[in-house]
Amino acid sequence: MRILVIVALLALTASFCTGCLYTNIRTPYDLDLEKTTLGAERGEANIHSILWLISWGDAGVADAAKDGGLAQVNHMDMEFLNILFGLYTRTTTVVYGE
């Protein structure tokens, strides 16, 4: 009976916190997607966070462009990874261009 109550509480909590245990999404920064040209090259830059206490990285466009060797950025995406209510998070800026 005790296990059934615990499972029910976890299910109830999960229904209110969709994506709290694990989230991995990618979304565009660009609003005018009809005219978007991605380009042949791609670069990424990340910010990481652990235990809600320690954070490091640079997810700026300049770092992402440098990573991909881009002189011109045509499009940007944002990727977000969240594990266990933010115990570990990674935010990534992804740029495409030439």
C-alpha positions in Angstrom: 0.0 0.0 0.0 2.8 2.4 0.9 4.5 1.8 -2.5 1.2 2.5 -4.3 0.8 5.9 -2.5 4.4 6.8 -3.3 3.9 6.0 -7.0 0.6 8.0 -7.0 2.3 11.0 -5.5 5.2 10.8 -8.0 2.7 10.6 -10.9 0.7 13.5 -9.6 3.9 15.6 -9.1 5.1 14.7 -12.6 1.8 15.7 -14.1 2.3 19.3 -12.7 5.9 19.5 -13.6 6.1 18.3 -17.2 9.7 18.1 -18.2 11.1 18.6 -14.7 12.9 15.2 -14.6 14.3 15.5 -18.2 14.0 18.1 -20.9 16.0 18.4 -24.1 14.6 21.0 -26.5 15.8 23.0 -29.4 14.1 26.2 -30.6 15.0 28.9 -33.2 16.0 32.4 -32.2 14.9 33.7 -35.7 11.3 34.9 -36.1 11.4 35.1 -40.0 11.9 31.5 -40.8 10.6 31.7 -44.4 13.8 33.4 -45.6 16.3 31.6 -43.4 19.4 30.1 -45.0 21.3 27.9 -42.6 24.7 27.9 -44.3 27.3 25.2 -44.7 29.0 25.5 -41.3 27.8 25.2 -37.7 29.2 26.3 -34.4 28.1 25.8 -30.7 28.7 27.5 -27.4 27.5 26.2 -24.0 26.7 27.2 -20.5 26.6 24.5 -17.8 25.2 24.5 -14.3 25.4 21.8 -11.6 23.6 21.6 -8.2 22.1 25.1 -8.7 25.4 26.4 -7.3 28.1 26.2 -9.9 27.8 27.6 -13.4 30.4 28.1 -16.2 30.7 28.7 -19.9 29.9 31.3 -22.5 27.0 30.7 -24.8 27.4 33.9 -26.7 27.1 34.2 -30.5 30.7 35.2 -30.9 32.0 32.1 -29.1 29.6 29.9 -31.2 30.8 31.5 -34.4 34.4 31.1 -33.4 33.8 27.4 -32.7 32.4 26.9 -36.2 34.9 29.2 -37.9 32.1 31.4 -39.1 32.6 34.9 -40.5 28.8 35.4 -41.1 26.0 34.1 -39.0 22.7 33.3 -40.9 20.6 31.6 -38.3 20.7 30.8 -34.5 19.0 28.0 -32.4 18.9 27.6 -28.7 19.1 24.1 -27.1 18.2 23.5 -23.5 19.0 20.4 -21.5 17.6 20.0 -18.0 18.0 16.9 -15.7 16.3 16.3 -12.3 14.7 19.7 -11.7 17.8 21.6 -12.8 20.3 19.5 -10.9 22.3 19.7 -14.2 21.5 22.1 -17.0 23.1 23.0 -20.3 22.1 25.9 -22.5 23.6 25.8 -26.0 23.7 28.5 -28.6 23.9 27.0 -32.1 24.8 29.2 -35.1 24.8 28.4 -38.8 26.5 30.4 -41.5 29.5 30.8 -43.8 
